[in-house]
Amino acid sequence: MAGYFIGWFFRKLTRLIMVVVALVIALLAYGKLAGCDMTRAQEEAKRGGEWAQHETATVENYLKSILPSAAAGAWEPFWASGAGVKWSSRNRAIQTAAER
């Protein structure tokens, strides 16, 4: 019974997120069509992205310093590969075959 309600909640949440994203995209498109200057917003978004990258690197270095060296060594390939995109054995096999 709980699984049903959890699934129902996530379906509703997913729909809500999709509607909000669609509205944001529509508002941005309308603003660009109306001739609003978006350069300041783009610069702020770029600065925000740079800040997030800096904070991510700081957290990564902190976690490496507190984890045992074996765990830190295992964390690096996972993090560097795009949070585990190449982590699965299937992708690793494809990557090694492509490198040959």
N, CA, C and O atoms as a DFTB+ gen file, in Angstrom:
400 C
 N C O
     1  1       0.816      -1.187       0.000
     2  2       0.000       0.000       0.000
     3  2       0.868       1.261       0.000
     4  3       0.561       2.241      -0.679
     5  1       1.956       1.217       0.775
     6  2       2.839       2.382       0.843
     7  2       3.526       2.618      -0.503
     8  3       3.746       3.761      -0.905
     9  1       3.862       1.523      -1.197
    10  2       4.493       1.657      -2.507
    11  2       3.602       2.388      -3.497
    12  3       4.084       3.173      -4.314
    13  1       2.309       2.131      -3.424
    14  2       1.354       2.802      -4.306
    15  2       1.383       4.308      -4.054
    16  3       1.436       5.096      -4.998
    17  1       1.348       4.709      -2.785
    18  2       1.325       6.132      -2.465
    19  2       2.647       6.815      -2.794
    20  3       2.667       7.973      -3.211
    21  1       3.737       6.104      -2.606
    22  2       5.039       6.675      -2.977
    23  2       5.106       6.879      -4.487
    24  3       5.547       7.930      -4.951
    25  1       4.675       5.887      -5.251
    26  2       4.651       6.031      -6.709
    27  2       3.734       7.150      -7.157
    28  3       4.088       7.920      -8.050
    29  1       2.559       7.253      -6.549
    30  2       1.620       8.312      -6.881
    31  2       2.237       9.678      -6.600
    32  3       2.120      10.596      -7.412
    33  1       2.896       9.811      -5.444
    34  2       3.528      11.076      -5.079
    35  2       4.603      11.474      -6.089
    36  3       4.664      12.629      -6.510
    37  1       5.450      10.520      -6.478
    38  2       6.520      10.853      -7.409
    39  2       5.988      11.153      -8.809
    40  3       6.576      11.966      -9.522
    41  1       4.892      10.517      -9.217
    42  2       4.288      10.862     -10.497
    43  2       3.765      12.290     -10.463
    44  3       3.975      13.048     -11.411
    45  1       3.090      12.663      -9.387
    46  2       2.584      14.033      -9.255
    47  2       3.738      15.035      -9.185
    48  3       3.673      16.104      -9.792
    49  1       4.786      14.690      -8.450
    50  2       5.941      15.570      -8.337
    51  2       6.621      15.753      -9.686
    52  3       7.026      16.861     -10.034
    53  1       6.748      14.668     -10.447
    54  2       7.365      14.747     -11.770
    55  2       6.547      15.638     -12.694
    56  3       7.107      16.457     -13.423
    57  1       5.241      15.487     -12.668
    58  2       4.384      16.339     -13.505
    59  2       4.512      17.802     -13.106
    60  3       4.578      18.678     -13.967
    61  1       4.545      18.066     -11.819
    62  2       4.684      19.438     -11.346
    63  2       6.010      20.044     -11.800
    64  3       6.050      21.192     -12.243
    65  1       7.075      19.291     -11.692
    66  2       8.391      19.774     -12.124
    67  2       8.385      20.055     -13.617
    68  3       8.924      21.070     -14.060
    69  1       7.778      19.162     -14.401
    70  2       7.732      19.378     -15.848
    71  2       6.932      20.629     -16.201
    72  3       7.320      21.367     -17.107
    73  1       5.840      20.880     -15.515
    74  2       5.034      22.075     -15.778
    75  2       5.809      23.333     -15.413
    76  3       5.791      24.308     -16.163
    77  1       6.484      23.325     -14.278
    78  2       7.259      24.493     -13.863
    79  2       8.398      24.770     -14.843
    80  3       8.637      25.922     -15.204
    81  1       9.094      23.734     -15.271
    82  2      10.185      23.908     -16.234
    83  2       9.643      24.449     -17.550
    84  3      10.249      25.339     -18.147
    85  1       8.509      23.923     -18.010
    86  2       7.906      24.409     -19.255
    87  2       7.520      25.882     -19.131
    88  3       7.714      26.652     -20.072
    89  1       6.978      26.280     -17.984
    90  2       6.624      27.686     -17.785
    91  2       7.850      28.591     -17.770
    92  3       7.829      29.686     -18.332
    93  1       8.912      28.130     -17.129
    94  2      10.147      28.923     -17.101
    95  2      10.713      29.077     -18.499
    96  3      11.135      30.169     -18.880
    97  1      10.729      28.005     -19.265
    98  2      11.237      28.075     -20.643
    99  2      10.366      29.004     -21.486
   100  3      10.878      29.793     -22.279
   101  1       9.049      28.905     -21.310
   102  2       8.143      29.774     -22.066
   103  2       8.360      31.240     -21.691
   104  3       8.367      32.103     -22.568
   105  1       8.536      31.531     -20.410
   106  2       8.773      32.910     -19.988
   107  2      10.096      33.444     -20.523
   108  3      10.179      34.601     -20.936
   109  1      11.124      32.608     -20.517
   110  2      12.412      33.035     -21.072
   111  2      12.313      33.281     -22.567
   112  3      12.866      34.258     -23.073
   113  1      11.621      32.415     -23.275
   114  2      11.445      32.591     -24.722
   115  2      10.641      33.849     -25.003
   116  3      10.968      34.601     -25.922
   117  1       9.589      34.086     -24.219
   118  2       8.775      35.287     -24.404
   119  2       9.595      36.543     -24.126
   120  3       9.483      37.527     -24.857
   121  1      10.410      36.520     -23.090
   122  2      11.251      37.668     -22.777
   123  2      12.259      37.952     -23.865
   124  3      12.522      39.112     -24.183
   125  1      12.825      36.915     -24.437
   126  2      13.784      37.099     -25.519
   127  2      13.076      37.625     -26.765
   128  3      13.612      38.469     -27.482
   129  1      11.867      37.121     -27.017
   130  2      11.089      37.566     -28.163
   131  2      10.667      39.019     -28.000
   132  3      10.616      39.762     -28.980
   133  1      10.367      39.430     -26.778
   134  2       9.936      40.800     -26.508
   135  2      11.100      41.777     -26.521
   136  3      10.883      42.989     -26.499
   137  1      12.325      41.282     -26.556
   138  2      13.493      42.154     -26.648
   139  2      14.137      42.482     -25.320
   140  3      14.852      43.478     -25.218
   141  1      13.908      41.681     -24.309
   142  2      14.558      41.910     -23.016
   143  2      16.039      41.580     -23.112
   144  3      16.437      40.630     -23.786
   145  1      16.844      42.376     -22.430
   146  2      18.287      42.151     -22.420
   147  2      18.611      41.060     -21.403
   148  3      18.363      41.225     -20.208
   149  1      19.163      39.955     -21.876
   150  2      19.429      38.809     -21.015
   151  2      20.914      38.670     -20.666
   152  3      21.301      37.680     -20.046
   153  1      21.749      39.630     -21.044
   154  2      23.186      39.479     -20.807
   155  2      23.519      39.450     -19.321
   156  3      24.391      38.689     -18.899
   157  1      22.834      40.272     -18.517
   158  2      23.119      40.281     -17.083
   159  2      22.757      38.937     -16.454
   160  3      23.502      38.412     -15.628
   161  1      21.622      38.391     -16.844
   162  2      21.209      37.090     -16.313
   163  2      22.181      35.997     -16.741
   164  3      22.487      35.095     -15.961
   165  1      22.670      36.074     -17.985
   166  2      23.641      35.083     -18.455
   167  2      24.948      35.179     -17.673
   168  3      25.552      34.161     -17.334
   169  1      25.382      36.403     -17.389
   170  2      26.614      36.584     -16.616
   171  2      26.449      36.052     -15.196
   172  3      27.358      35.421     -14.658
   173  1      25.288      36.306     -14.586
   174  2      25.043      35.796     -13.240
   175  2      24.983      34.274     -13.227
   176  3      25.468      33.637     -12.292
   177  1      24.385      33.692     -14.267
   178  2      24.327      32.234     -14.349
   179  2      25.722      31.647     -14.527
   180  3      26.040      30.601     -13.961
   181  1      26.551      32.324     -15.315
   182  2      27.921      31.848     -15.517
   183  2      28.717      31.925     -14.209
   184  3      29.453      30.998     -13.872
   185  1      28.567      33.034     -13.474
   186  2      29.248      33.155     -12.188
   187  2      28.750      32.115     -11.198
   188  3      29.530      31.563     -10.421
   189  1      27.454      31.851     -11.227
   190  2      26.893      30.825     -10.348
   191  2      27.438      29.444     -10.675
   192  3      27.712      28.651      -9.774
   193  1      27.596      29.154     -11.962
   194  2      28.169      27.873     -12.371
   195  2      29.617      27.733     -11.951
   196  3      30.046      26.667     -11.511
   197  1      30.376      28.823     -12.090
   198  2      31.778      28.795     -11.654
   199  2      31.874      28.598     -10.146
   200  3      32.744      27.871      -9.667
   201  1      30.982      29.242      -9.400
   202  2      30.966      29.076      -7.954
   203  2      30.645      27.634      -7.585
   204  3      31.265      27.065      -6.686
   205  1      29.673      27.044      -8.282
   206  2      29.293      25.654      -7.991
   207  2      30.446      24.705      -8.295
   208  3      30.671      23.750      -7.552
   209  1      31.178      24.954      -9.378
   210  2      32.337      24.119      -9.691
   211  2      33.406      24.255      -8.617
   212  3      34.014      23.263      -8.217
   213  1      33.638      25.467      -8.150
   214  2      34.632      25.682      -7.091
   215  2      34.222      24.955      -5.814
   216  3      35.046      24.294      -5.181
   217  1      32.957      25.076      -5.438
   218  2      32.481      24.415      -4.225
   219  2      32.556      22.895      -4.363
   220  3      32.882      22.201      -3.399
   221  1      32.261      22.380      -5.538
   222  2      32.348      20.938      -5.773
   223  2      33.786      20.459      -5.613
   224  3      34.034      19.425      -4.994
   225  1      34.725      21.205      -6.168
   226  2      36.136      20.832      -6.034
   227  2      36.565      20.895      -4.564
   228  3      37.322      20.040      -4.105
   229  1      36.091      21.889      -3.835
   230  2      36.436      22.015      -2.421
   231  2      35.894      20.836      -1.620
   232  3      36.603      20.265      -0.792
   233  1      34.635      20.473      -1.867
   234  2      34.035      19.337      -1.163
   235  2      34.760      18.043      -1.523
   236  3      34.999      17.199      -0.659
   237  1      35.108      17.891      -2.795
   238  2      35.831      16.691      -3.223
   239  2      37.167      16.574      -2.491
   240  3      37.521      15.501      -2.002
   241  1      37.900      17.673      -2.420
   242  2      39.188      17.650      -1.721
   243  2      39.004      17.367      -0.231
   244  3      39.798      16.641       0.367
   245  1      37.974      17.929       0.361
   246  2      37.701      17.677       1.774
   247  2      37.378      16.209       2.012
   248  3      37.897      15.598       2.946
   249  1      36.512      15.637       1.156
   250  2      36.158      14.229       1.320
   251  2      37.364      13.319       1.126
   252  3      37.506      12.313       1.822
   253  1      38.236      13.672       0.177
   254  2      39.445      12.874      -0.021
   255  2      40.350      12.922       1.209
   256  3      41.014      11.940       1.541
   257  1      40.369      14.066       1.876
   258  2      41.259      14.178       3.027
   259  2      40.742      13.403       4.234
   260  3      41.545      12.968       5.060
   261  1      39.430      13.216       4.365
   262  2      38.913      12.513       5.531
   263  2      38.674      11.031       5.283
   264  3      38.533      10.264       6.236
   265  1      38.626      10.615       4.028
   266  2      38.416       9.204       3.729
   267  2      39.740       8.462       3.756
   268  3      40.782       9.066       3.505
   269  1      39.729       7.182       4.051
   270  2      40.963       6.398       3.934
   271  2      41.460       6.413       2.486
   272  3      40.683       6.625       1.555
   273  1      42.730       6.192       2.316
   274  2      43.314       6.341       0.984
   275  2      42.719       5.377      -0.036
   276  3      42.604       5.742      -1.206
   277  1      42.340       4.177       0.350
   278  2      41.739       3.244      -0.603
   279  2      40.392       3.757      -1.093
   280  3      40.083       3.661      -2.280
   281  1      39.599       4.295      -0.194
   282  2      38.303       4.834      -0.593
   283  2      38.488       6.083      -1.441
   284  3      37.736       6.297      -2.392
   285  1      39.469       6.909      -1.116
   286  2      39.720       8.105      -1.907
   287  2      40.200       7.726      -3.304
   288  3      39.847       8.386      -4.282
   289  1      40.994       6.678      -3.401
   290  2      41.441       6.228      -4.716
   291  2      40.300       5.689      -5.553
   292  3      40.296       5.849      -6.773
   293  1      39.345       5.061      -4.923
   294  2      38.182       4.551      -5.655
   295  2      37.226       5.678      -6.006
   296  3      36.496       5.574      -6.991
   297  1      37.213       6.747      -5.228
   298  2      36.292       7.857      -5.471
   299  2      36.690       8.648      -6.707
   300  3      35.812       9.121      -7.428
   301  1      37.978       8.809      -6.978
   302  2      38.446       9.657      -8.078
   303  2      37.937       9.209      -9.446
   304  3      37.418      10.050     -10.181
   305  1      38.052       7.936      -9.834
   306  2      37.537       7.571     -11.152
   307  2      36.026       7.757     -11.248
   308  3      35.507       8.126     -12.302
   309  1      35.330       7.505     -10.159
   310  2      33.878       7.683     -10.158
   311  2      33.535       9.144     -10.379
   312  3      32.648       9.453     -11.175
   313  1      34.216      10.047      -9.695
   314  2      33.926      11.468      -9.798
   315  2      34.374      12.012     -11.154
   316  3      33.635      12.769     -11.783
   317  1      35.552      11.646     -11.609
   318  2      36.090      12.183     -12.847
   319  2      35.328      11.702     -14.071
   320  3      35.370      12.346     -15.119
   321  1      34.637      10.586     -13.953
   322  2      33.937      10.037     -15.117
   323  2      32.546      10.613     -15.275
   324  3      31.748      10.059     -16.031
   325  1      32.229      11.673     -14.613
   326  2      30.898      12.240     -14.724
   327  2      29.939      11.566     -13.775
   328  3      28.831      11.190     -14.159
   329  1      30.362      11.413     -12.539
   330  2      29.542      10.794     -11.482
   331  2      29.086       9.412     -11.861
   332  3      27.923       9.056     -11.671
   333  1      29.986       8.646     -12.388
   334  2      29.711       7.227     -12.567
   335  2      29.180       6.820     -13.916
   336  3      28.715       5.690     -14.064
   337  1      29.228       7.697     -14.920
   338  2      28.722       7.319     -16.233
   339  2      29.531       6.160     -16.793
   340  3      28.974       5.225     -17.369
   341  1      30.842       6.224     -16.622
   342  2      31.696       5.156     -17.135
   343  2      31.964       4.086     -16.073
   344  3      32.818       3.222     -16.268
   345  1      31.256       4.139     -14.977
   346  2      31.531       3.269     -13.847
   347  2      31.078       1.847     -14.085
   348  3      31.688       0.919     -13.556
   349  1      30.033       1.642     -14.859
   350  2      29.507       0.293     -15.032
   351  2      30.473      -0.545     -15.862
   352  3      31.249      -0.017     -16.658
   353  1      30.412      -1.846     -15.665
   354  2      31.325      -2.735     -16.377
   355  2      31.041      -2.720     -17.868
   356  3      31.954      -2.916     -18.671
   357  1      29.790      -2.492     -18.254
   358  2      29.447      -2.440     -19.679
   359  2      30.167      -1.273     -20.338
   360  3      30.792      -1.443     -21.385
   361  1      30.088      -0.100     -19.743
   362  2      30.754       1.063     -20.312
   363  2      32.270       0.920     -20.245
   364  3      32.979       1.380     -21.140
   365  1      32.761       0.294     -19.202
   366  2      34.204       0.103     -19.101
   367  2      34.684      -0.813     -20.224
   368  3      35.742      -0.575     -20.806
   369  1      33.908      -1.865     -20.535
   370  2      34.284      -2.769     -21.611
   371  2      34.256      -2.055     -22.951
   372  3      35.119      -2.293     -23.796
   373  1      33.281      -1.186     -23.156
   374  2      33.206      -0.441     -24.405
   375  2      34.369       0.523     -24.513
   376  3      34.956       0.681     -25.583
   377  1      34.705       1.172     -23.398
   378  2      35.796       2.120     -23.407
   379  2      37.127       1.414     -23.690
   380  3      37.924       1.909     -24.487
   381  1      37.375       0.283     -23.058
   382  2      38.634      -0.395     -23.283
   383  2      38.711      -0.958     -24.691
   384  3      39.794      -1.004     -25.276
   385  1      37.583      -1.388     -25.249
   386  2      37.602      -1.880     -26.623
   387  2      37.862      -0.741     -27.592
   388  3      38.536      -0.933     -28.605
   389  1      37.343       0.437     -27.301
   390  2      37.541       1.576     -28.176
   391  2      38.976       2.079     -28.098
   392  3      39.492       2.615     -29.079
   393  1      39.621       1.921     -26.969
   394  2      40.997       2.389     -26.812
   395  2      41.991       1.478     -27.506
   396  3      43.109       1.899     -27.803
   397  1      41.608       0.247     -27.770
   398  2      42.549      -0.685     -28.394
   399  2      42.817      -0.392     -29.817
   400  3      43.591      -1.102     -30.459
